[in-house]
Amino acid sequence: MAFELPRTLSPSKVSSFTDCALAFRFSAIDRLPEPPTVAATRGTLVHAALEGLHTLDPPDRTPEAALACLDAAAAALVDDPEYVALGLDDEAATAFRAEAAQLVQNYFRIEDPTTVRAIGLELKVEAEIDGIRLRGIIDRLELDADGELVVTDYKTGAAPSTMHERKRLSGVHIYSLLCEQLLGRRPRTVQLLYLKQPLAITTTPTDRSTRGTRRTLGAVWQAVERACEREDFRPQPSRLCDWCAFQAYCPSFGGDPAEARRLAEQLAADRAAEHAPAEAAPAERAPGDLVAVQA
């Protein structure tokens, strides 16, 4: 193939490809670096705070404890390259922290954390399904009152309109499929908790929705294979372009994808050199040793 296939698909990669095949290529195949954003870094901070909250005993999961978990996560984030690269001044850093705190407080308006029985937090899952290697991270896997599985995904951005809810739920349906493959049990419920509104979007995976998820994954993978074989990743301009890190290489903005390819090859060479074993130092030669010299 002209382009090497990605080794795996994840819910975010599936969404990326369906949103814009060219942006998917830049990210998943060319592996071009993307600068950190305030929104994504704030999301990382809030996820860490909620993960910490759910490691506490249920009676201790109070709003005050959640903010303490946020403080601990923020302290750990200070030296993180992703946060440092944002270059926030004091005023922006204060706003960043305040917005994260509001999202954490909003969480308590969606559910009572003392009733949650989490069995996995930030759970890495990976399996091969229908010949496709799938992987991802489940924010929270839990048991409901009847002992049935529930997949929960936290969202720190804006909730979708009703017409776009199904697409946003596609990611947690993939996690449901992974749970069924790995645990032998289909979750009873999958849900998205939008902390900004706040709002919960919940659905029940069924035989029909599971078949639909498998068909979608198969169709996306076949489309990725064709695009790699034909070197045909086309841009799909939309409002998402306003947040795209790859405009400089996109023909919709006067860019040249070939420049991205050259950069990708250089970065790949740099990574290979970085991980190459160091050349062994020549052995010290004792007097009288013979050394072969090639003319």
Residue frames as qw, qx, qy, qz and C-alpha x, y, z in Angstrom:
[[0.000, 0.886, 0.463, 0.000, 0.00, 0.00, 0.00],
 [0.336, 0.669, -0.042, 0.661, 1.11, 3.55, -0.70],
 [0.276, -0.615, 0.361, -0.644, 0.32, 4.52, 2.91],
 [0.269, 0.048, -0.919, 0.286, 0.88, 2.18, 5.81],
 [0.525, -0.563, -0.516, -0.376, -2.35, 1.13, 7.51],
 [0.320, -0.597, 0.437, -0.592, -2.81, 2.25, 11.11],
 [0.206, 0.139, -0.950, 0.187, -2.23, -0.62, 13.50],
 [0.038, -0.421, -0.836, 0.351, -5.47, -0.04, 15.40],
 [0.169, -0.561, -0.342, -0.735, -8.72, 1.87, 15.38],
 [0.135, -0.262, -0.665, 0.687, -10.19, 3.64, 18.40],
 [0.118, 0.780, 0.601, -0.132, -13.47, 5.50, 18.88],
 [0.057, -0.813, 0.058, 0.577, -11.63, 8.80, 18.41],
 [0.200, -0.286, 0.689, 0.635, -9.95, 7.58, 15.21],
 [0.215, 0.472, 0.827, 0.219, -13.26, 6.37, 13.79],
 [0.051, 0.876, 0.368, -0.308, -14.78, 9.76, 14.53],
 [0.181, -0.651, 0.338, 0.655, -11.76, 11.52, 13.02],
 [0.254, -0.005, 0.791, 0.557, -11.98, 9.56, 9.77],
 [0.148, 0.649, 0.734, 0.133, -15.71, 10.14, 9.33],
 [0.057, -0.874, -0.180, 0.447, -15.27, 13.86, 10.09],
 [0.341, 0.866, -0.305, -0.205, -12.34, 14.39, 7.69],
 [0.978, 0.095, 0.032, 0.183, -10.28, 11.67, 6.04],
 [0.517, 0.648, -0.252, 0.500, -7.35, 14.02, 5.42],
 [0.315, -0.718, 0.389, -0.484, -7.12, 15.10, 9.06],
 [0.944, -0.242, 0.197, -0.104, -7.23, 11.40, 10.00],
 [0.852, 0.385, -0.118, 0.334, -4.27, 10.77, 7.69],
 [0.179, 0.744, -0.346, 0.543, -2.24, 13.59, 9.18],
 [0.525, -0.590, 0.404, -0.462, -2.91, 12.36, 12.72],
 [0.898, -0.186, 0.354, -0.183, -3.15, 8.55, 12.57],
 [0.909, 0.323, 0.113, 0.237, -0.91, 7.70, 9.60],
 [0.437, 0.692, -0.216, 0.532, 1.56, 10.57, 9.21],
 [0.674, -0.512, -0.391, 0.363, 1.55, 10.93, 13.01],
 [0.246, 0.566, -0.063, 0.784, 2.12, 14.66, 12.85],
 [0.273, -0.265, -0.616, 0.690, 2.34, 16.33, 16.26],
 [0.150, -0.751, -0.448, -0.461, -0.62, 18.42, 17.36],
 [0.101, 0.346, -0.413, 0.836, -0.10, 21.37, 19.70],
 [0.168, -0.405, -0.818, 0.373, -1.97, 21.09, 23.01],
 [0.170, -0.554, -0.307, -0.755, -5.12, 23.13, 23.45],
 [0.234, -0.263, 0.496, -0.794, -6.65, 24.67, 26.53],
 [0.790, -0.090, -0.046, -0.605, -9.86, 22.67, 26.05],
 [0.855, 0.117, -0.506, -0.005, -8.12, 19.30, 25.69],
 [0.359, 0.264, -0.657, 0.608, -5.75, 19.94, 28.61],
 [0.429, -0.241, 0.341, -0.801, -8.62, 21.08, 30.81],
 [0.880, -0.032, -0.244, -0.407, -10.43, 17.87, 29.89],
 [0.677, 0.201, -0.643, 0.297, -7.38, 15.85, 30.96],
 [0.007, 0.278, -0.564, 0.777, -7.36, 17.66, 34.31],
 [0.652, -0.160, 0.142, -0.728, -11.07, 17.09, 34.95],
 [0.875, 0.065, -0.448, -0.170, -10.83, 13.41, 34.01],
 [0.478, 0.231, -0.684, 0.500, -7.97, 12.99, 36.48],
 [0.261, -0.250, 0.438, -0.823, -9.99, 14.69, 39.24],
 [0.811, -0.076, -0.034, -0.579, -13.02, 12.44, 38.69],
 [0.777, 0.165, -0.600, 0.094, -10.81, 9.38, 38.54],
 [0.203, 0.249, -0.663, 0.676, -9.38, 10.37, 41.93],
 [0.529, -0.213, 0.211, -0.794, -12.87, 10.97, 43.32],
 [0.899, -0.018, -0.195, -0.392, -14.01, 7.45, 42.45],
 [0.597, 0.225, -0.703, 0.314, -11.01, 5.86, 44.13],
 [0.189, -0.293, 0.539, -0.767, -12.40, 7.14, 47.44],
 [0.032, 0.290, 0.928, -0.231, -14.84, 5.19, 49.59],
 [0.021, -0.603, -0.635, -0.482, -18.43, 6.05, 48.55],
 [0.298, -0.840, -0.415, 0.181, -19.31, 8.13, 51.66],
 [0.435, -0.542, 0.100, 0.712, -16.21, 10.27, 51.07],
 [0.350, 0.285, 0.540, 0.710, -17.17, 11.29, 47.52],
 [0.014, -0.820, -0.411, 0.399, -18.31, 14.80, 48.35],
 [0.411, 0.877, 0.100, 0.229, -18.02, 18.01, 46.32],
 [0.270, -0.896, 0.353, 0.009, -15.26, 19.16, 48.68],
 [0.734, -0.273, 0.574, 0.239, -13.37, 15.90, 48.13],
 [0.695, 0.563, 0.363, 0.262, -13.76, 16.30, 44.37],
 [0.176, 0.965, -0.113, 0.161, -12.21, 19.77, 44.49],
 [0.517, -0.684, 0.505, 0.100, -9.38, 18.38, 46.60],
 [0.793, 0.115, 0.529, 0.277, -8.83, 15.73, 43.91],
 [0.480, 0.832, 0.159, 0.227, -8.80, 18.56, 41.36],
 [0.189, -0.928, 0.322, -0.004, -6.15, 20.40, 43.38],
 [0.689, -0.374, 0.585, 0.207, -3.99, 17.27, 43.48],
 [0.724, 0.433, 0.454, 0.286, -4.41, 16.70, 39.74],
 [0.253, 0.957, 0.007, 0.141, -3.62, 20.37, 39.01],
 [0.405, -0.791, 0.443, 0.115, -0.44, 20.16, 41.10],
 [0.732, -0.088, 0.611, 0.288, 0.67, 17.13, 39.11],
 [0.590, 0.685, 0.377, 0.201, -0.16, 18.91, 35.85],
 [0.089, -0.951, 0.098, 0.279, 1.97, 22.00, 36.48],
 [0.259, -0.607, 0.637, 0.398, 5.16, 20.43, 35.12],
 [0.701, 0.313, 0.634, 0.097, 3.45, 18.42, 32.39],
 [0.277, -0.131, 0.467, 0.829, 4.78, 19.41, 28.93],
 [0.051, 0.575, 0.709, 0.405, 1.23, 19.60, 27.59],
 [0.232, -0.880, -0.379, 0.170, 0.29, 22.21, 30.19],
 [0.424, -0.547, 0.158, 0.704, 3.60, 24.09, 30.02],
 [0.322, 0.150, 0.585, 0.729, 3.26, 24.42, 26.24],
 [0.030, 0.807, 0.576, 0.129, 0.02, 26.35, 26.69],
 [0.365, 0.201, -0.092, 0.904, 2.05, 29.26, 28.07],
 [0.281, -0.792, -0.492, -0.226, -0.77, 30.53, 30.29],
 [0.111, 0.459, -0.342, 0.813, -0.16, 33.74, 32.21],
 [0.017, 0.056, 0.768, -0.637, -1.45, 34.12, 35.78],
 [0.508, 0.198, 0.160, -0.823, -4.86, 35.40, 34.71],
 [0.686, 0.215, -0.526, -0.454, -5.36, 32.65, 32.11],
 [0.355, 0.110, -0.898, 0.234, -4.14, 29.98, 34.55],
 [0.231, 0.092, 0.614, -0.749, -6.67, 31.17, 37.13],
 [0.651, 0.241, -0.084, -0.715, -9.47, 31.02, 34.57],
 [0.556, 0.234, -0.778, -0.174, -8.30, 27.56, 33.46],
 [0.145, 0.007, -0.880, 0.453, -8.49, 26.29, 37.05],
 [0.385, 0.174, 0.397, -0.815, -11.87, 27.95, 37.72],
 [0.670, 0.237, -0.351, -0.610, -13.43, 26.46, 34.59],
 [0.471, 0.128, -0.872, 0.037, -12.16, 23.00, 35.55],
 [0.060, 0.057, 0.751, -0.655, -13.60, 23.43, 39.05],
 [0.554, 0.193, 0.095, -0.804, -16.99, 24.37, 37.60],
 [0.659, 0.195, -0.624, -0.372, -17.03, 21.23, 35.46],
 [0.304, 0.046, -0.894, 0.327, -16.20, 19.07, 38.48],
 [0.251, 0.140, 0.549, -0.785, -18.96, 20.73, 40.51],
 [0.614, 0.202, -0.231, -0.727, -21.43, 20.25, 37.65],
 [0.390, 0.121, -0.908, -0.094, -20.75, 16.53, 37.78],
 [0.032, 0.146, 0.830, -0.537, -22.70, 16.35, 41.05],
 [0.486, 0.301, 0.135, -0.809, -25.76, 17.72, 39.26],
 [0.585, 0.250, -0.621, -0.458, -25.81, 14.68, 36.97],
 [0.813, -0.158, -0.558, -0.061, -25.43, 11.79, 39.41],
 [0.596, -0.725, 0.266, -0.217, -24.73, 10.87, 43.01],
 [0.454, 0.560, -0.688, 0.082, -21.17, 9.47, 43.05],
 [0.373, -0.354, 0.748, -0.420, -21.80, 7.62, 46.33],
 [0.845, 0.172, 0.350, -0.366, -24.05, 5.20, 44.41],
 [0.634, 0.625, -0.425, -0.164, -21.45, 4.38, 41.74],
 [0.838, -0.335, 0.424, 0.079, -19.77, 0.95, 41.91],
 [0.447, 0.764, -0.428, -0.182, -16.78, 1.41, 39.63],
 [0.931, -0.165, 0.292, 0.146, -14.80, -1.71, 38.68],
 [0.685, 0.147, 0.265, 0.662, -12.48, 0.09, 36.27],
 [0.010, 0.935, 0.082, -0.346, -11.23, 3.68, 35.95],
 [0.229, 0.788, -0.470, -0.325, -9.38, 4.94, 32.86],
 [0.791, -0.091, 0.605, -0.002, -9.50, 1.31, 31.76],
 [0.194, 0.536, -0.631, -0.526, -7.38, 0.42, 28.72],
 [0.787, 0.193, 0.551, -0.197, -9.12, -2.12, 26.49],
 [0.251, 0.555, -0.612, -0.505, -7.95, -3.77, 23.27],
 [0.668, 0.098, 0.733, -0.081, -9.25, -6.67, 21.20],
 [0.054, 0.167, -0.695, -0.697, -9.52, -7.89, 17.63],
 [0.507, 0.424, 0.603, -0.448, -13.08, -7.89, 16.31],
 [0.702, 0.645, 0.291, -0.080, -13.95, -8.97, 12.77],
 [0.770, 0.285, 0.128, 0.556, -10.28, -8.69, 11.80],
 [0.109, 0.808, -0.042, 0.578, -9.97, -5.11, 13.09],
 [0.544, -0.160, -0.535, 0.626, -7.74, -4.30, 16.04],
 [0.229, -0.807, -0.235, -0.491, -9.69, -1.97, 18.34],
 [0.527, -0.173, -0.508, 0.659, -8.41, -0.16, 21.38],
 [0.144, -0.721, -0.139, -0.663, -9.40, 2.64, 23.68],
 [0.192, 0.035, -0.668, 0.719, -9.71, 3.89, 27.24],
 [0.378, -0.642, -0.603, -0.285, -13.01, 3.62, 29.10],
 [0.085, -0.592, 0.284, -0.749, -13.36, 6.50, 31.56],
 [0.408, -0.236, 0.664, -0.580, -15.43, 4.41, 33.95],
 [0.566, -0.076, -0.760, -0.310, -16.73, 0.84, 33.90],
 [0.305, -0.224, 0.589, -0.714, -19.17, 0.08, 36.69],
 [0.160, -0.278, -0.945, -0.056, -21.90, -2.23, 37.94],
 [0.387, -0.406, -0.141, -0.816, -25.48, -1.04, 38.33],
 [0.553, -0.323, 0.477, -0.602, -27.81, -2.08, 41.15],
 [0.952, 0.092, 0.100, -0.274, -28.50, -5.40, 39.41],
 [0.670, -0.393, 0.547, 0.312, -24.83, -6.16, 38.80],
 [0.700, 0.588, 0.333, 0.230, -25.00, -5.29, 35.09],
 [0.548, -0.107, 0.152, 0.815, -22.19, -3.43, 33.32],
 [0.173, 0.947, 0.243, -0.116, -22.38, 0.30, 32.62],
 [0.615, 0.145, 0.144, 0.762, -19.91, 2.20, 30.41],
 [0.074, -0.939, -0.243, 0.231, -19.53, 5.89, 31.29],
 [0.578, 0.278, 0.145, 0.753, -17.65, 8.50, 29.26],
 [0.171, -0.759, -0.250, 0.577, -17.06, 12.02, 30.59],
 [0.439, 0.569, 0.335, 0.608, -17.29, 14.91, 28.14],
 [0.303, -0.546, -0.236, 0.745, -16.05, 18.40, 28.95],
 [0.048, 0.017, 0.406, 0.913, -17.14, 20.04, 25.69],
 [0.494, 0.112, 0.079, -0.859, -20.58, 21.15, 24.58],
 [0.550, 0.187, 0.795, -0.174, -23.35, 18.58, 24.32],
 [0.090, 0.056, 0.706, 0.700, -24.52, 17.73, 20.79],
 [0.535, 0.069, -0.045, -0.841, -27.85, 18.67, 19.32],
 [0.779, 0.045, 0.514, -0.358, -30.50, 15.95, 19.27],
 [0.813, 0.545, -0.098, -0.183, -29.76, 15.18, 15.61],
 [0.441, 0.634, -0.609, 0.183, -26.10, 14.48, 16.42],
 [0.637, -0.499, 0.475, -0.346, -26.61, 12.42, 19.58],
 [0.987, 0.106, 0.112, -0.053, -26.40, 9.10, 17.74],
 [0.656, 0.602, -0.316, 0.329, -22.99, 9.91, 16.28],
 [0.122, -0.690, 0.525, -0.483, -21.63, 10.98, 19.67],
 [0.807, -0.303, 0.390, -0.323, -22.88, 7.72, 21.19],
 [0.873, 0.392, -0.288, -0.042, -21.06, 5.65, 18.57],
 [0.239, 0.600, -0.668, 0.369, -17.86, 5.78, 20.64],
 [0.456, -0.304, 0.671, -0.499, -19.41, 4.23, 23.75],
 [0.924, 0.195, 0.068, -0.322, -21.12, 1.63, 21.55],
 [0.644, 0.519, -0.543, 0.144, -17.62, 0.60, 20.42],
 [0.096, -0.445, 0.733, -0.505, -16.63, 0.29, 24.09],
 [0.794, -0.055, 0.339, -0.502, -19.72, -1.85, 24.63],
 [0.883, 0.379, -0.254, -0.112, -18.56, -4.12, 21.80],
 [0.356, 0.541, -0.676, 0.352, -15.09, -4.34, 23.35],
 [0.443, -0.328, 0.618, -0.561, -16.56, -5.23, 26.77],
 [0.910, 0.118, 0.123, -0.377, -18.68, -7.95, 25.19],
 [0.760, 0.478, -0.434, 0.077, -15.62, -9.35, 23.42],
 [0.253, 0.495, -0.676, 0.484, -13.31, -9.20, 26.45],
 [0.297, -0.202, 0.665, -0.655, -15.70, -9.91, 29.32],
 [0.106, -0.200, -0.955, -0.193, -18.34, -12.00, 27.60],
 [0.006, -0.660, -0.661, 0.357, -21.06, -9.59, 28.74],
 [0.169, 0.560, 0.336, 0.738, -22.76, -6.78, 26.91],
 [0.053, -0.087, -0.423, 0.900, -23.20, -3.66, 29.06],
 [0.092, 0.656, 0.737, -0.136, -26.77, -2.87, 29.95],
 [0.076, 0.966, 0.207, -0.135, -26.15, 0.86, 29.61],
 [0.579, 0.105, 0.083, 0.805, -23.71, 3.20, 27.89],
 [0.082, -0.930, -0.346, 0.093, -23.74, 6.87, 28.77],
 [0.437, 0.405, -0.038, 0.802, -22.11, 10.19, 28.04],
 [0.340, -0.771, -0.396, 0.366, -21.93, 12.67, 30.91],
 [0.346, 0.619, 0.112, 0.696, -21.63, 16.21, 29.54],
 [0.474, -0.435, -0.451, 0.618, -20.26, 18.25, 32.42],
 [0.140, 0.072, 0.095, 0.983, -20.63, 21.67, 30.83],
 [0.295, -0.441, -0.515, -0.673, -24.44, 21.69, 30.55],
 [0.179, -0.304, 0.935, 0.033, -24.69, 19.39, 32.66],
 [0.788, 0.225, -0.099, -0.564, -26.45, 16.57, 30.85],
 [0.451, -0.216, 0.864, 0.052, -26.47, 12.78, 30.64],
 [0.678, 0.347, -0.352, -0.544, -27.13, 11.00, 27.35],
 [0.441, -0.236, 0.849, -0.171, -27.87, 7.33, 27.97],
 [0.739, 0.251, -0.350, -0.518, -28.80, 4.39, 25.78],
 [0.775, -0.221, 0.573, -0.148, -29.06, 0.60, 25.94],
 [0.141, 0.421, -0.788, -0.427, -26.99, -1.52, 23.54],
 [0.833, 0.175, 0.336, -0.403, -29.12, -4.09, 21.72],
 [0.724, 0.077, 0.608, 0.318, -28.53, -6.86, 19.21],
 [0.485, 0.791, 0.316, 0.200, -29.50, -4.39, 16.49],
 [0.032, -0.979, 0.200, 0.019, -27.22, -1.57, 17.68],
 [0.602, -0.499, 0.572, 0.249, -24.33, -4.01, 18.14],
 [0.700, 0.342, 0.533, 0.330, -24.73, -5.30, 14.57],
 [0.292, 0.935, 0.141, 0.141, -24.84, -1.70, 13.39],
 [0.322, -0.859, 0.367, 0.150, -21.63, -0.88, 15.26],
 [0.686, -0.183, 0.619, 0.336, -19.85, -3.86, 13.68],
 [0.584, 0.629, 0.431, 0.280, -21.06, -2.86, 10.22],
 [0.060, 0.997, -0.048, 0.019, -19.90, 0.73, 10.75],
 [0.492, -0.669, 0.501, 0.244, -16.47, -0.39, 11.93],
 [0.709, 0.122, 0.606, 0.338, -16.12, -2.73, 8.94],
 [0.439, 0.819, 0.302, 0.213, -17.13, 0.02, 6.52],
 [0.132, -0.964, 0.219, 0.071, -14.74, 2.54, 8.07],
 [0.613, -0.451, 0.576, 0.299, -11.85, 0.06, 8.02],
 [0.667, 0.390, 0.537, 0.339, -12.49, -0.79, 4.35],
 [0.246, 0.952, 0.123, 0.134, -12.59, 2.92, 3.53],
 [0.361, -0.828, 0.389, 0.180, -9.28, 3.43, 5.36],
 [0.708, -0.102, 0.608, 0.343, -7.74, 0.52, 3.42],
 [0.547, 0.673, 0.404, 0.290, -8.91, 1.99, 0.09],
 [0.010, 0.998, -0.059, 0.020, -7.65, 5.45, 1.01],
 [0.525, -0.631, 0.502, 0.271, -4.24, 4.05, 1.96],
 [0.706, 0.147, 0.600, 0.346, -3.99, 1.98, -1.21],
 [0.427, 0.727, 0.389, 0.371, -5.01, 4.84, -3.50],
 [0.372, -0.122, -0.150, 0.908, -3.31, 7.63, -1.54],
 [0.149, -0.490, -0.444, -0.735, -6.71, 9.27, -1.52],
 [0.276, -0.515, -0.621, 0.522, -7.51, 11.05, 1.73],
 [0.094, 0.588, 0.358, 0.719, -9.84, 13.92, 0.94],
 [0.033, -0.027, -0.440, 0.897, -10.54, 16.95, 3.10],
 [0.179, -0.625, -0.727, -0.221, -14.07, 17.54, 4.32],
 [0.079, 0.261, -0.196, 0.942, -14.40, 21.22, 5.22],
 [0.441, -0.658, -0.592, -0.151, -16.74, 21.95, 8.11],
 [0.317, -0.884, 0.076, -0.336, -16.93, 24.01, 11.29],
 [0.883, -0.401, 0.072, 0.233, -14.40, 21.58, 12.76],
 [0.667, 0.486, -0.022, 0.564, -11.77, 23.22, 10.55],
 [0.136, -0.888, 0.111, -0.424, -11.67, 26.13, 13.00],
 [0.654, -0.647, 0.375, -0.117, -9.99, 23.83, 15.54],
 [0.959, 0.220, 0.021, 0.175, -7.89, 21.75, 13.15],
 [0.479, -0.721, 0.328, 0.378, -4.13, 21.78, 13.76],
 [0.621, -0.019, 0.613, 0.488, -3.33, 20.76, 10.18],
 [0.403, 0.848, 0.242, -0.246, -4.61, 23.70, 8.13],
 [0.067, -0.763, 0.474, 0.434, -1.06, 24.48, 6.91],
 [0.212, -0.205, 0.893, 0.341, -1.06, 21.18, 4.96],
 [0.432, 0.482, 0.738, -0.193, -4.70, 21.17, 3.84],
 [0.244, 0.216, 0.538, 0.777, -5.52, 22.12, 0.22],
 [0.105, -0.795, -0.578, -0.149, -8.78, 23.67, 1.43],
 [0.298, -0.914, -0.054, 0.269, -6.58, 26.33, 3.07],
 [0.398, 0.866, -0.302, -0.004, -3.91, 26.54, 0.37],
 [0.479, -0.598, 0.643, 0.009, -1.66, 23.91, 1.95],
 [0.613, 0.432, -0.621, -0.228, 0.13, 20.97, 0.34],
 [0.919, -0.317, 0.135, -0.191, -0.37, 17.45, 1.82],
 [0.842, 0.348, -0.266, 0.316, 2.97, 16.45, 0.26],
 [0.075, 0.661, -0.449, 0.597, 4.69, 18.78, 2.73],
 [0.726, -0.441, 0.308, -0.429, 3.02, 16.86, 5.54],
 [0.993, 0.091, -0.064, 0.029, 4.29, 13.61, 4.07],
 [0.563, 0.546, -0.387, 0.486, 7.85, 14.90, 3.92],
 [0.272, -0.607, 0.443, -0.601, 7.61, 16.05, 7.52],
 [0.911, -0.241, 0.144, -0.300, 6.19, 12.67, 8.54],
 [0.905, 0.275, -0.228, 0.229, 9.09, 10.84, 6.91],
 [0.265, 0.606, -0.450, 0.600, 11.58, 13.09, 8.67],
 [0.550, -0.508, 0.358, -0.558, 9.89, 12.59, 12.04],
 [0.991, -0.051, -0.008, -0.120, 9.83, 8.82, 11.48],
 [0.720, 0.430, -0.356, 0.412, 13.55, 8.86, 10.69],
 [0.063, -0.617, 0.446, -0.645, 14.22, 10.92, 13.81],
 [0.794, -0.373, 0.234, -0.420, 12.23, 8.49, 15.96],
 [0.972, 0.148, -0.159, 0.090, 14.08, 5.52, 14.46],
 [0.482, 0.537, -0.427, 0.546, 17.45, 7.15, 15.14],
 [0.360, -0.595, 0.365, -0.619, 16.41, 8.00, 18.70],
 [0.871, -0.258, 0.278, -0.313, 15.51, 4.39, 19.46],
 [0.808, 0.422, -0.401, 0.092, 18.37, 2.77, 17.56],
 [0.839, -0.473, -0.041, 0.265, 20.83, 0.91, 19.80],
 [0.085, -0.915, 0.350, 0.181, 24.04, 2.81, 20.42],
 [0.763, 0.501, -0.401, 0.080, 26.93, 1.64, 18.33],
 [0.874, -0.438, -0.040, 0.205, 29.17, -0.61, 20.38],
 [0.082, -0.899, 0.415, 0.109, 32.52, 0.88, 21.29],
 [0.738, 0.439, -0.511, 0.040, 35.44, -0.96, 19.69],
 [0.890, -0.430, -0.085, 0.125, 37.03, -3.54, 21.93],
 [0.178, -0.878, 0.436, 0.087, 40.35, -2.59, 23.40],
 [0.880, 0.380, -0.278, 0.060, 43.18, -4.41, 21.55],
 [0.722, -0.604, 0.275, 0.196, 45.92, -6.09, 23.44],
 [0.049, 0.727, -0.602, -0.326, 49.47, -5.99, 22.11],
 [0.178, -0.219, 0.934, 0.217, 50.00, -8.68, 19.50],
 [0.554, 0.459, 0.624, -0.304, 46.31, -8.99, 18.53],
 [0.266, 0.101, 0.650, 0.705, 45.72, -9.26, 14.79],
 [0.330, 0.598, 0.322, -0.656, 43.35, -6.74, 13.23],
 [0.498, 0.373, 0.658, 0.424, 41.88, -7.34, 9.79],
 [0.078, 0.607, -0.014, -0.791, 41.92, -4.23, 7.66],
 [0.609, 0.539, 0.564, 0.140, 39.90, -4.07, 4.44],
 [0.308, -0.187, 0.313, 0.879, 41.62, -2.14, 1.69]]
